[in-house]
Amino acid sequence: MVKTDRSMEVVENRHKSLGLSDEQVIEMYRIMLLARRIDERMWLLNRSGKIPFVVSCQGQEAAQVGASFALDRDKDYALPYYRDVGVVLAFGMTTQDLMLQAYAKAEDPNSGGRQMPGHFGQHKNRLVTGSSPVTTQVPHAVGIALAARMEKKDLVSFVTFGEGSSNQGDFHEGANFAGVHKLPVIFMVENNQYAISVPLSKQVACEKISDRAIGYGMPGVTVDGNDPLEVYSAVKEAADRARKGEGPSLIEALTYRLTPHSSDDDDRSYRERDEVDRAKEKDGVLTFASYLRDIGILTEELEKQMNDEISSIIDDATDYAERAPYADADTIYRYVYGEQGGE
Amino acid sequence: MAQMTMIQAITDALRTELKNDENVLVFGEDVGQNGGVFRATEGLQAEFGEDRVFDTPLAESGIAAMALGLALEGYRPVPEIQFFGFVYEAMDAISGQIARIRYRSGGTQSAPITIRSPFGGGVHTPELHADSLEGLVAQQPGLKVVIPSTPYDAKGLLISSLRDNDPVVFLEHMKLYRSFREEVPEEEYTVEIGKAEVRREGTDVTLIAYGAMVHSSLKAAEELEKEGISAEVIDLRTVMPIDIDTIVESVKKTGRVVVIQEAQKQAGMASYIVTEIQERAILHLEAPVLRVAAPDTVYAFTQAEEVWLPGYNDIIEKAKQVINF
């Protein structure tokens, strides 16, 4: 922070020193905002009876998008968890794809309407699905990294999960194997403070989830998950290490879940409104916008243009998904086993 | 007497045994402060404290395995698996460890654990939330598997399960949680594990079911009656061990049987029951025993769910087939 005089602050340009252009940070913000607006629309659609279920990204977009930008999104794998709207958008899933899965329509690229919403998987964008019992994606990510190592492919396997998932056996087994074999995996915990209703203090005894890294022989860092640049920097460093054959990393992004666990949950029974209100003040979508305005690259005009564009993308995607046909019930027998001559 | 839904009857049974036996512990994901995602444990933490009703980290394998440790120290743990499809995460703890501790210790140790879990289709939950996996646990010697179909039975069977010295997997059909109320005594009572109940007497055909399919079978029986067919409906209530005596007695009377399960047809409870019948009562049969079950696919997506799940029409159709054989 450089002060020129008492009344005017010149905000330090933090992204240039990270090697990010103005266009890149504006694009980061655009995806964060798009994720937020898609999520908000989904709640409206749920409350009006149009879609059955929402599980939100709200409060975690900064970590999701900041991390994704530090990866090679043409080569690397992402194994997201159910809140990662920001990750999947950054990796190439479209708003229309997301709406199709929310409506569980036949054209949904994730599963043709067969899976729960939020179980993101899209072959062409190297997005691999998780499952309903959490953390299944972690050992899968390690397997992909092992395959990459054996095939001498230059790719990083990026896997995300909530802090709750860091208590599953799958986390331990995956992290340990990746550590032993120095595999190119980035384990990113999006610590949003709650496993549905159970607060962090009842989930773990360590001060930081990243403290667990030492047990797996990998570096562990905790960063502010509301700041996409801080997350970008940590993931970039981890990706560089992974590509150099120096092994996995554990990154803990501190965030806050701004919504109830899902559209079927009521969080008033287990957390105070004050706490949620305080967290909203640190919302990464707002603070990053302030940063971009302060350094002069998010102009009023650009902001309006971006908002209008996002609204229209979401409107179109919603209309499309709403009109799209459901999977025909007769297709239930498909994809249980391989088909003759087939897929 | 009070009118209760099944979920209220379950909470009432847990409260009864938390009061009766200080060794009873209730734990799992979101069961404490939140009272469970279906409110099965609502108010129990406030009433009995955080030592006896508590939230666990999100770790199914750990939840089930820890229950065994507690049981070996004399507690009667009642862990909850939030949805029974998540039991795969805990299968080693349940089938590999809990079910076998009595055998492995030469009878010197036991695991008086009741694993509670919601399951079952028809409420638009996706795969791994709705799956009927009772066959998976019923195959494991050492476990008892209980599936109530009414609020009264839910309370009495849950109390019996908690008092049982063997591990019990207690499966609660989500569709029945709040679908109807009935009279449930506020005082304690038990319903014996391993005993079926004849829900409706009949002479022409026996319909054998459990869980939500009991209600579909009763509906089918009503419809059949309009056509002059008298169907007997047996609610197994416990699927392992099954009450073969009640089944055989009914088979001797009707000579015709349809076995109904909500699970996929392959390798399920119905196949097992059919085998038991033909081994014990084949000379009393007038027709092959038929099954009603879901198709052999992964649990159906929502748009196909109603078509996929067995319904009373499927039961009527099979009943007519065995009668017209």
HADDOCK unambig.tbl for C-alpha pairs under 7 A between the chains (distance, minus, plus):
assign (segid A and resid 113 and name CA) (segid B and resid 301 and name CA) 6.90 0.50 0.50
assign (segid A and resid 114 and name CA) (segid B and resid 301 and name CA) 4.91 0.50 0.50
assign (segid A and resid 115 and name CA) (segid B and resid 126 and name CA) 6.65 0.50 0.50
assign (segid A and resid 116 and name CA) (segid B and resid 126 and name CA) 5.86 0.50 0.50
assign (segid A and resid 132 and name CA) (segid B and resid 128 and name CA) 6.70 0.50 0.50
assign (segid A and resid 133 and name CA) (segid B and resid 86 and name CA) 5.21 0.50 0.50
assign (segid A and resid 164 and name CA) (segid B and resid 57 and name CA) 6.52 0.50 0.50
assign (segid A and resid 164 and name CA) (segid B and resid 58 and name CA) 5.33 0.50 0.50
assign (segid A and resid 165 and name CA) (segid B and resid 58 and name CA) 6.27 0.50 0.50
assign (segid A and resid 167 and name CA) (segid B and resid 57 and name CA) 6.34 0.50 0.50
assign (segid A and resid 167 and name CA) (segid B and resid 58 and name CA) 6.15 0.50 0.50
assign (segid A and resid 167 and name CA) (segid B and resid 59 and name CA) 5.82 0.50 0.50
assign (segid A and resid 168 and name CA) (segid B and resid 58 and name CA) 6.52 0.50 0.50
assign (segid A and resid 168 and name CA) (segid B and resid 59 and name CA) 4.56 0.50 0.50
assign (segid A and resid 195 and name CA) (segid B and resid 58 and name CA) 6.93 0.50 0.50
assign (segid A and resid 196 and name CA) (segid B and resid 30 and name CA) 6.97 0.50 0.50
assign (segid A and resid 197 and name CA) (segid B and resid 30 and name CA) 5.76 0.50 0.50
assign (segid A and resid 197 and name CA) (segid B and resid 34 and name CA) 6.19 0.50 0.50
assign (segid A and resid 198 and name CA) (segid B and resid 30 and name CA) 6.19 0.50 0.50
assign (segid A and resid 198 and name CA) (segid B and resid 55 and name CA) 6.66 0.50 0.50
assign (segid A and resid 202 and name CA) (segid B and resid 57 and name CA) 6.92 0.50 0.50
assign (segid A and resid 203 and name CA) (segid B and resid 56 and name CA) 6.93 0.50 0.50
assign (segid A and resid 203 and name CA) (segid B and resid 57 and name CA) 4.69 0.50 0.50
assign (segid A and resid 269 and name CA) (segid B and resid 34 and name CA) 6.20 0.50 0.50
assign (segid A and resid 270 and name CA) (segid B and resid 33 and name CA) 6.35 0.50 0.50
assign (segid A and resid 270 and name CA) (segid B and resid 34 and name CA) 6.30 0.50 0.50
assign (segid A and resid 329 and name CA) (segid B and resid 303 and name CA) 6.16 0.50 0.50
assign (segid A and resid 329 and name CA) (segid B and resid 304 and name CA) 4.39 0.50 0.50
assign (segid A and resid 332 and name CA) (segid B and resid 300 and name CA) 6.49 0.50 0.50
assign (segid A and resid 332 and name CA) (segid B and resid 304 and name CA) 6.92 0.50 0.50
assign (segid A and resid 333 and name CA) (segid B and resid 297 and name CA) 6.17 0.50 0.50
assign (segid A and resid 336 and name CA) (segid B and resid 297 and name CA) 5.82 0.50 0.50
assign (segid A and resid 336 and name CA) (segid B and resid 298 and name CA) 6.77 0.50 0.50
